[in-house]
Amino acid sequence: MVTPEELAVIIERLRTQKTDDGSVEAKKCEKKLSSDVWETVSAFANTSGGLILLGIDESNEFSPVDHFELDRVRDQFISGIGDGGEKALVAPTPRYRLYRSAVEGRPVLAVEIDEIDIRSKPCYIVARGIQNGSYKRVDDEDIRLSPTELYEMQSALLPSEADGSVVAEATLDDLDDELIEKV
């Protein structure tokens, strides 16, 4: 959970940097969840996790939005992630936590996204498919995964064929008698 004190430190860091970074993304989302939030969800889930701050306007020095409709935006996020009875817009769905908070007395919705397990990667935007809807986080950007990165994620746990190959120069003398006895 992001405490109000931690949130204040994060906002100050973003203001000093004048940009989001590899672990925090701010989205204005005044009355409606921005559609590009799903790219950030995918990117954080495929990288190291991260924090999305809804109701914070990056273009206005990371200030809270005046008329942020927190409940409406929260419901749209929950629905899009697949927990509102609707089909999820990203798959597989990463673990997340929502927190109500405030910046300068105005409401903000903090959404923590966890990195997904390598066996489940990549997290992607369903409507775009795995090839075009999988992202990674690099500094303040959500960047589409390359075909090589997708291949590496999808085959990370596949056993190597080398493990089943015959080693022509091996003999029975190469076996460890002590280990054979234990088996």
Secondary structure, 3 states (H helix, E strand, C coil): CCCHHHHHHHHHHHHHHCCCCCCEEEECCCCCCCCCHHHHHHHHHHCCCEEEEECEEHHHCCEECCCCCHHHHHHHHHHHHCCCCCCCCEECCCCEEEEEEEECCEEEEEEEECCCCCCCCCCEEHHHHHHHHEEEEECCEEEECCHHHHHHHHCCCCCCHHHHCCCCCCCHHHCCHHHHHHC
